[in-house]
Amino acid sequence: MRLKLKLLKTLLLKIN
């Protein structure tokens, strides 16, 4: 669902 997308975005932001 959208939750996975949100988690992915957060991870990307944390990595960047």
Buried (B, 14 or more C-beta within 10 A) or exposed (E): EEEEEEEEEEEEEEEE
